[in-house]
Amino acid sequence: MVPRKPTVATRTIAADYDYRIKRNGFRTIGLSWIAFGYELYWFHVIRELVSRELGAKDRVGLQTLGLCVPVLQVFIVFWLARDINRLRERVGLKPFNAALYVLLPYLTLAVGLVLLVIFMAIALMWGTTHPDPPWWAFIILFPGMLMLLVSSILFYVYWGLLNARLNEYWDAVTDHRAQEAEFRGGEYILIALGIIWFAFSMLIGALSDSDYGHPDDRTPAPYVESD
């Protein structure tokens, strides 16, 4: 579909950023693996941009904090996807299924967690009389673990797609003048914190291994025969 010229909003906030307002997929997904808490940072920045573009007065800070609340998180992410759809409709872009983008990852996560809880309950009840869970309990465990893996993949897939849909809007509303946004100081700080956290974790792991030592290096205590 060829986007038409904006009919509702004749001006875009992209001009306030010299049209450097897009974020590519590597920056969005890649930095979430490196930078500490980048998901919250990305949401805060994008939510503020979308709200300003819509002319809405959303409480961006409170919504960002609300992402830490499991159930509330679903609604907050959906509101962002819904508002990106509203922007796309302004310039004639085809809307996407915002509910699917949000609900599918969370539903797979919920199913995986329920299966794990069931497995743990079976293991606890069975453990009163047996040392190990029954073999058939693992038929519940393995699908639960698989669902958790699938949900994590879906989160990144739909996150990247949501970011791409917003980039398509910036291209349409700026007549393809939108460019990659500059890195901000907050992003550099989060990257530094991520590197520090990784180095600290590696150091703690190395120190823990050194405390136990290698099994071959341990000298068994001499056997003393009791009288």
C-alpha positions, 0 to 999 in steps of 0.5 A: 500500500502506498502511504498517502500524505498525512491528513490529521497531523501536518507536522511531525516531531521528527523535525525536532530531532533533525529526522534522526528518530528511527532505531534499527533492529540490531540497536533495539534487540542487540542492546537488550542483550548488552545494556542493563535494563535497555528494554525499559529505556527503549519503552520510555523513549518510544512511548514519549515519542509516540505520545508527543506525535499523537498529542497525548498527555500520557504519564510515560514515567509511570507507564515505564515503571508499570512494566515491572508489574506482570499483569499491568505490563500486558496492558501497557505494551498493548497501549503502545502497540495500539497507539503506533497503529493509530499513527500508521492509520494517519498516513494510510499505512496498513494496520497490524494486529496489535493484540496478536503482537502482545498476547501471543508471547504472553499467552505462551509464557503463561502456559509454560509457567502453569505447566512448570507449577504443575510439575513442581506440585507433582514433584512435591507431593510425590517426594513425600514417598519417593526420592524422584518425580514420576517419569510421566511428570516429565511429560508436563515439564518438557512442554513447559520448558519449550513454551518458555523458550518459545515465548522468549523468542516471540517476545524478541520477534514481535518487539522487532516487528513493532519497532519496524512498524514504527519505523515505517511510520517515520518513513511515511510521515517524513517522506523517507527523510527519517534517519537513525537516531543518535545514541544518547548518554543514557544508552552509553550508561546502560551499556557500561552497566551491562559490561560491568555486570557481566564482568562482575558475574564472571568474577564471582563465578571464577572465585566460586570455582576457585573456592571449591578447587578441582576435584583431583586437587583435593586431598582426601582426609586420612582414614582413622580407624576407630577403636 
